[in-house]
Amino acid sequence: MMPTSEYLETRNGGSYVAGSRIGMDVVAHAFRRSRTAEDIFQSFPSIGSLAKVYGVLTFILKHPKEIEAYLQGEQRFYEEFQANHPLPQEMLEPFERARSEKASKGV
């Protein structure tokens, strides 16, 4: 079970930055990609304040096992959803084309 924090709230089975529609997983993944608190706030200003971003990051750092378990659960849910609701090929083609163009450019 996820510990409580003034910076996070649970809604609809997910963990969100308090008072926003930004998932805690979004912040956690951005932080894992070496994004700074300032970068995260700039990308997601609806979080409300830089202080709130720091609060969420502090929570993430204080509870690594719980965060990892939560993220793994979210990944499993996503994979199950994808398996049960595959996108039609015509919807996938633009993404596959963009991915191959990006790879050919070495990006």
C-alpha positions as CSV (number, residue, x, y, z in Angstrom):
1,M,0.0,0.0,0.0
2,M,1.2,3.5,-0.9
3,P,2.1,5.7,2.1
4,T,0.2,9.0,2.3
5,S,1.5,12.4,1.4
6,E,0.2,15.9,1.3
7,Y,1.6,16.1,-2.3
8,L,-0.2,13.1,-3.7
9,E,-3.8,11.9,-3.8
10,T,-5.4,8.7,-4.9
11,R,-8.2,8.8,-7.4
12,N,-9.7,6.2,-9.7
13,G,-7.2,3.7,-8.5
14,G,-4.2,5.9,-9.5
15,S,-1.8,8.2,-7.6
16,Y,-1.8,11.9,-8.8
17,V,-0.1,15.0,-7.8
18,A,-2.5,16.6,-5.3
19,G,-4.9,19.1,-7.0
20,S,-3.8,18.2,-10.5
21,R,-4.5,15.7,-13.3
22,I,-0.8,14.7,-13.5
23,G,0.0,11.2,-12.5
24,M,2.7,10.5,-10.0
25,D,4.1,8.0,-12.5
26,V,4.6,10.9,-15.0
27,V,6.8,12.7,-12.5
28,A,8.6,9.5,-11.4
29,H,9.4,8.6,-15.1
30,A,10.6,12.1,-15.8
31,F,12.8,12.1,-12.8
32,R,14.3,8.7,-13.8
33,R,15.1,10.3,-17.2
34,S,17.3,12.8,-15.3
35,R,14.8,15.7,-15.6
36,T,15.1,18.3,-12.9
37,A,12.3,19.6,-10.8
38,E,12.3,22.8,-12.7
39,D,12.1,20.9,-16.0
40,I,9.2,18.8,-14.7
41,F,7.3,21.9,-13.6
42,Q,8.0,23.7,-16.8
43,S,6.6,20.7,-18.7
44,F,3.6,20.2,-16.4
45,P,2.7,23.7,-15.0
46,S,-0.7,22.4,-14.0
47,I,1.1,20.7,-11.0
48,G,0.7,24.1,-9.5
49,S,4.1,25.0,-8.0
50,L,7.7,24.0,-8.1
51,A,7.5,23.3,-4.3
52,K,4.9,20.7,-5.1
53,V,7.2,19.0,-7.6
54,Y,9.9,18.9,-5.0
55,G,7.5,17.5,-2.5
56,V,6.5,14.7,-4.9
57,L,10.2,14.0,-5.7
58,T,11.0,13.8,-2.0
59,F,8.2,11.3,-1.5
60,I,9.5,9.3,-4.4
61,L,13.0,9.2,-3.0
62,K,11.8,8.3,0.5
63,H,9.7,5.4,-0.7
64,P,11.6,3.7,-3.5
65,K,10.1,0.2,-2.9
66,E,6.5,1.4,-2.9
67,I,7.1,3.6,-5.9
68,E,8.7,0.7,-7.8
69,A,5.8,-1.6,-7.0
70,Y,3.3,1.0,-8.0
71,L,5.1,1.7,-11.4
72,Q,5.3,-2.1,-12.1
73,G,1.6,-2.4,-11.4
74,E,0.8,0.5,-13.8
75,Q,3.0,-1.2,-16.4
76,R,1.2,-4.5,-16.0
77,F,-2.1,-2.8,-16.3
78,Y,-1.0,-1.0,-19.4
79,E,0.3,-4.2,-21.0
80,E,-3.0,-6.0,-20.2
81,F,-5.0,-3.2,-21.6
82,Q,-2.9,-3.2,-24.8
83,A,-3.3,-6.9,-25.2
84,N,-7.1,-6.7,-24.7
85,H,-7.6,-3.6,-26.8
86,P,-5.1,-3.7,-29.8
87,L,-4.9,-0.6,-32.0
88,P,-6.0,-1.2,-35.6
89,Q,-3.1,-1.3,-38.1
90,E,-4.1,2.0,-39.7
91,M,-3.7,3.8,-36.4
92,L,-0.3,2.2,-35.8
93,E,1.2,3.0,-39.2
94,P,2.0,6.7,-38.5
95,F,3.8,5.8,-35.3
96,E,5.8,3.1,-36.9
97,R,6.7,5.4,-39.8
98,A,7.8,8.1,-37.4
99,R,9.8,5.6,-35.4
100,S,11.6,4.3,-38.5
101,E,12.3,7.8,-39.7
102,K,13.7,8.8,-36.3
103,A,15.9,5.6,-36.3
104,S,17.2,6.3,-39.8
105,K,18.3,9.8,-38.7
106,G,20.1,8.4,-35.7
107,V,18.0,10.4,-33.2
